[in-house]
Amino acid sequence: MHGSLTTRAAIASVSMALFLLALKLFAAAETGSVALLGSLADTGFDVLASLLTLFSVRYAARPADDNHRFGHGKAEALSALIQVVLVIVSAILIGWRAIERLGSQETTAHPEYGIGVSVIAIVATLALLAYQRQIVRKTGSVAIHADHVHYQSDLLLNIAVIIGIALETFLHLRGADPVFGLVIALWLLWGAFRAAQMALDQLLDREWPEARRTQFIEVAMRHPQLRGIHDMRTRSSGVHDFCQFHVWVDPDMTILQAHRIMDEVEEALMQEFPGVEVLIHPDPEGHKDELGYVPSETVEHQDHDHD
């Protein structure tokens, strides 16, 4: 059910991007607006991003197999890096065109086309955002939520196009349109930088944020028979999260008793962190591995009886 809803939302996103691409292509050719050219480029990448996201999310959702035992989640990060490269190239070309316009006598033609198309784009984007909000509420899809955030920023781009064209053609502020084109190019570079950071964090197995790690440890340590947690490692791959850690238990405990406790801890963690794949290794209290990298934190229970 959720898969069909998110697929429909992704198709709606691609369809909307194609519609806006056709409109802005016409308007950019007619007006020569650099700001509109920047918005056109962003819409072109919306099409590519939506297609790449649709492919990568479907591929990343494949179950683990013998050759990919942690799943296929990093396909999303790889597709994001491809998008980043394309966005950087686009921003450089838009910025170059804006600088050329600043040094020439060219002006924006047919401003009504550029403004009209941007107004249509704003109305259409608002409709798509409303639909995406419904899908995110029903499914909790991270991919659709990310697409939703991107289209929110598109609203700002379309408003910037209207302001840039209006200032240059109606208020006769020469150079306003290429200046807004430069602003859009810089905005694209900033977005590419943030997207690259997120993609590299996943590819390089960056640890979870400290607040989430702390909450995870607190939930695990609620079990009264855990005497400590150490060597905790976390990572993310697409929409999949992984956590492995060692726990201290009573050295005299049987394997069967330790196994039961691990199951109870995992069940508690699954309730608070659904979808996280957890791997727990029990150790006799006080034991620590000394080979390789040893994570710095060790959390001990303060209220157990050593007697």
C-alpha positions as CSV (number, residue, x, y, z in Angstrom):
1,M,0.0,0.0,0.0
2,H,2.7,2.5,1.0
3,G,4.8,1.5,-2.0
4,S,2.0,2.3,-4.4
5,L,1.4,5.7,-2.7
6,T,5.0,6.7,-2.8
7,T,5.4,5.6,-6.4
8,R,2.3,7.7,-7.4
9,A,3.8,10.7,-5.5
10,A,7.1,10.2,-7.4
11,I,5.3,10.0,-10.7
12,A,3.4,13.2,-9.9
13,S,6.6,14.9,-9.1
14,V,8.2,13.8,-12.4
15,S,5.1,14.9,-14.3
16,M,5.0,18.3,-12.7
17,A,8.7,18.9,-13.4
18,L,8.2,18.0,-17.0
19,F,5.3,20.3,-17.3
20,L,7.2,23.2,-15.7
21,L,10.3,22.4,-17.8
22,A,8.3,22.9,-21.0
23,L,6.8,26.2,-19.8
24,K,10.1,27.6,-18.6
25,L,11.9,26.5,-21.8
26,F,9.5,28.6,-23.9
27,A,9.6,31.6,-21.5
28,A,13.4,31.6,-21.2
29,A,13.8,31.5,-25.0
30,E,11.3,34.4,-25.5
31,T,12.6,36.6,-22.6
32,G,16.3,36.0,-22.4
33,S,16.0,36.3,-18.6
34,V,19.0,35.0,-16.7
35,A,16.9,34.6,-13.6
36,L,14.4,32.5,-15.5
37,L,17.3,30.6,-17.1
38,G,18.4,29.7,-13.6
39,S,14.9,28.6,-12.7
40,L,14.7,26.6,-15.9
41,A,18.0,24.8,-15.0
42,D,16.7,24.0,-11.6
43,T,13.5,22.6,-13.0
44,G,15.5,20.5,-15.5
45,F,17.4,19.1,-12.5
46,D,14.1,18.5,-10.8
47,V,13.2,16.1,-13.6
48,L,16.5,14.4,-13.4
49,A,16.4,14.3,-9.6
50,S,12.9,12.9,-9.5
51,L,13.8,10.2,-12.0
52,L,17.1,9.3,-10.2
53,T,15.3,9.3,-6.9
54,L,12.5,7.1,-8.2
55,F,15.1,4.6,-9.6
56,S,17.5,4.8,-6.6
57,V,14.7,4.4,-4.0
58,R,13.3,1.4,-5.8
59,Y,16.7,-0.1,-6.1
60,A,17.7,0.8,-2.5
61,A,14.5,-0.9,-1.2
62,R,15.6,-4.3,-2.6
63,P,16.2,-6.8,0.2
64,A,19.7,-7.8,1.1
65,D,21.2,-10.6,-0.9
66,D,24.4,-12.8,-0.9
67,N,26.4,-10.0,-2.6
68,H,24.9,-7.1,-0.7
69,R,24.3,-8.3,2.8
70,F,23.7,-4.9,4.2
71,G,21.2,-4.1,1.5
72,H,21.3,-1.7,-1.4
73,G,20.7,1.6,0.5
74,K,23.8,3.4,-0.6
75,A,22.4,3.6,-4.1
76,E,20.5,6.7,-2.9
77,A,23.8,8.4,-1.8
78,L,25.4,7.6,-5.2
79,S,22.5,9.1,-7.1
80,A,22.7,12.2,-4.9
81,L,26.4,12.6,-5.8
82,I,25.5,12.4,-9.5
83,Q,22.9,15.1,-9.0
84,V,25.5,17.3,-7.1
85,V,27.9,17.2,-10.1
86,L,25.2,18.2,-12.5
87,V,23.9,21.0,-10.3
88,I,27.4,22.5,-9.9
89,V,28.0,22.5,-13.7
90,S,24.6,24.2,-14.1
91,A,25.3,26.8,-11.5
92,I,28.7,27.7,-13.1
93,L,27.0,28.1,-16.6
94,I,24.2,30.3,-15.1
95,G,26.7,32.4,-13.2
96,W,28.8,32.9,-16.4
97,R,25.8,33.9,-18.4
98,A,24.7,36.4,-15.7
99,I,28.2,38.0,-15.7
100,E,28.0,38.3,-19.5
101,R,24.6,40.0,-19.2
102,L,25.9,42.5,-16.7
103,G,28.6,43.6,-19.1
104,S,26.3,43.9,-22.1
105,Q,23.4,46.1,-23.1
106,E,20.9,43.2,-23.3
107,T,17.6,43.6,-21.7
108,T,14.8,41.2,-20.8
109,A,12.2,40.8,-23.6
110,H,8.5,39.9,-23.2
111,P,8.6,40.1,-19.4
112,E,4.9,39.1,-19.3
113,Y,5.9,35.6,-20.4
114,G,8.5,35.2,-17.7
115,I,6.2,36.5,-15.0
116,G,3.2,34.5,-16.2
117,V,5.1,31.2,-16.4
118,S,6.5,31.8,-12.9
119,V,3.0,32.4,-11.5
120,I,1.7,29.2,-13.1
121,A,4.8,27.4,-11.7
122,I,4.0,28.7,-8.2
123,V,0.3,27.6,-8.3
124,A,1.3,24.2,-9.7
125,T,4.0,23.7,-7.1
126,L,1.6,24.6,-4.3
127,A,-0.8,21.9,-5.5
128,L,2.0,19.3,-5.7
129,L,3.2,20.3,-2.2
130,A,-0.3,19.7,-0.8
131,Y,-0.5,16.3,-2.4
132,Q,3.0,15.3,-1.1
133,R,2.0,16.4,2.4
134,Q,-0.8,13.9,2.3
135,I,1.5,11.1,1.1
136,V,4.1,11.8,3.8
137,R,1.4,11.8,6.5
138,K,0.2,8.4,5.4
139,T,3.5,6.7,4.6
140,G,6.2,8.6,6.5
141,S,8.4,8.3,3.3
142,V,11.8,9.9,3.7
143,A,12.3,10.2,-0.1
144,I,9.0,11.9,-0.7
145,H,9.7,14.2,2.3
146,A,13.0,15.2,0.7
147,D,11.3,15.9,-2.6
148,H,8.7,18.0,-0.7
149,V,11.5,20.1,0.9
150,H,13.1,20.6,-2.5
151,Y,9.8,21.9,-4.1
152,Q,9.4,24.3,-1.2
153,S,12.6,25.9,-2.2
154,D,11.4,26.1,-5.8
155,L,8.7,28.5,-4.6
156,L,11.4,30.9,-3.6
157,L,13.2,30.5,-7.0
158,N,10.0,31.4,-8.9
159,I,9.3,34.4,-6.6
160,A,12.9,35.5,-7.3
161,V,12.4,35.3,-11.0
162,I,9.3,37.5,-10.8
163,I,11.1,40.1,-8.7
164,G,14.1,40.2,-10.9
165,I,12.1,40.6,-14.1
166,A,9.8,43.2,-12.6
167,L,12.7,45.3,-11.2
168,E,14.5,45.4,-14.5
169,T,11.5,45.9,-16.9
170,F,9.0,47.9,-14.9
171,L,11.1,49.8,-12.5
172,H,14.0,50.1,-15.0
173,L,16.7,48.9,-12.6
174,R,19.2,47.7,-15.2
175,G,21.1,44.6,-14.2
176,A,18.5,43.4,-11.6
177,D,17.7,40.3,-13.7
178,P,21.3,39.0,-14.1
179,V,21.9,39.8,-10.4
180,F,19.1,37.6,-9.4
181,G,20.5,35.0,-11.8
182,L,23.8,35.1,-9.9
183,V,21.9,34.8,-6.6
184,I,20.1,31.7,-8.0
185,A,23.4,30.2,-9.2
186,L,24.9,30.7,-5.7
187,W,21.8,29.1,-4.1
188,L,22.2,26.1,-6.4
189,L,25.9,25.8,-5.3
190,W,24.8,25.9,-1.6
191,G,22.2,23.3,-2.2
192,A,24.8,21.1,-4.0
193,F,27.2,21.5,-1.1
194,R,24.6,20.4,1.5
195,A,23.5,17.4,-0.7
196,A,27.1,16.3,-1.1
197,Q,27.6,16.4,2.7
198,M,24.6,14.2,3.3
199,A,25.6,11.8,0.5
200,L,29.3,11.5,1.7
201,D,28.1,11.0,5.3
202,Q,26.3,7.9,4.2
203,L,29.0,6.6,1.9
204,L,31.7,7.2,4.6
205,D,29.5,5.6,7.4
206,R,29.3,8.7,9.5
207,E,27.9,8.0,13.0
208,W,24.4,9.0,13.9
209,P,23.9,12.5,15.5
210,E,24.9,12.5,19.2
211,A,21.3,13.1,20.4
212,R,20.0,10.0,18.7
213,R,22.9,7.9,19.9
214,T,22.3,9.1,23.5
215,Q,18.6,8.3,23.2
216,F,19.4,4.8,21.8
217,I,21.7,4.0,24.7
218,E,19.1,5.3,27.2
219,V,16.4,2.9,25.8
220,A,18.8,-0.1,25.8
221,M,20.0,0.6,29.4
222,R,16.4,0.5,30.7
223,H,16.8,-3.2,31.0
224,P,17.7,-4.0,34.6
225,Q,20.1,-6.8,33.8
226,L,22.3,-4.9,31.5
227,R,25.4,-3.7,33.4
228,G,26.9,-1.5,30.7
229,I,27.2,-0.7,27.0
230,H,30.4,-0.2,25.1
231,D,31.9,-0.4,21.6
232,M,28.7,1.1,20.0
233,R,28.9,1.7,16.2
234,T,26.1,3.2,14.0
235,R,25.7,4.0,10.4
236,S,23.0,4.7,7.8
237,S,22.5,3.4,4.2
238,G,19.7,5.0,2.3
239,V,16.6,4.8,4.6
240,H,18.1,1.9,6.5
241,D,19.9,2.4,9.8
242,F,22.3,0.0,11.5
243,C,23.6,-0.2,15.1
244,Q,25.9,-2.7,16.8
245,F,27.2,-2.6,20.3
246,H,28.5,-4.8,23.1
247,V,26.8,-5.1,26.5
248,W,28.0,-6.3,29.9
249,V,26.0,-8.9,31.7
250,D,26.5,-11.1,34.8
251,P,29.6,-13.3,34.1
252,D,27.7,-16.3,35.7
253,M,24.8,-16.0,33.4
254,T,24.1,-18.9,31.0
255,I,24.0,-18.4,27.2
256,L,20.3,-19.1,27.3
257,Q,19.7,-16.3,29.8
258,A,21.9,-13.9,28.0
259,H,20.1,-14.6,24.7
260,R,16.7,-14.0,26.3
261,I,18.0,-10.6,27.6
262,M,19.3,-9.6,24.2
263,D,15.9,-10.4,22.6
264,E,14.2,-8.2,25.2
265,V,16.6,-5.3,24.6
266,E,16.1,-5.6,20.9
267,E,12.3,-5.6,21.3
268,A,12.4,-2.4,23.3
269,L,14.7,-0.8,20.8
270,M,12.4,-1.8,17.9
271,Q,9.5,-0.1,19.6
272,E,11.4,3.2,19.9
273,F,13.5,2.9,16.7
274,P,11.4,0.9,14.2
275,G,13.4,-0.3,11.2
276,V,16.8,-0.1,12.8
277,E,18.8,-3.3,12.3
278,V,20.4,-4.1,15.7
279,L,23.3,-6.4,16.5
280,I,24.2,-7.0,20.1
281,H,27.2,-8.8,21.5
282,P,27.1,-9.9,25.2
283,D,30.3,-9.7,27.2
284,P,31.0,-10.7,30.8
285,E,31.0,-7.5,32.9
286,G,34.3,-5.6,32.7
287,H,35.5,-7.2,29.5
288,K,36.6,-4.9,26.6
289,D,38.0,-5.7,23.2
290,E,41.4,-4.2,22.5
291,L,41.8,-4.9,18.8
292,G,41.1,-2.2,16.2
293,Y,39.3,1.0,16.9
294,V,37.4,1.1,20.2
295,P,34.7,3.7,20.5
296,S,35.3,6.1,23.4
297,E,32.0,5.9,25.3
298,T,31.3,3.3,27.9
299,V,27.9,3.5,29.8
300,E,27.6,1.6,33.1
301,H,24.5,0.8,35.1
302,Q,24.7,2.7,38.4
303,D,22.0,0.8,40.4
304,H,23.0,-2.9,40.1
305,D,24.2,-4.9,43.0
306,H,27.7,-6.5,42.6
307,D,27.3,-8.7,45.7
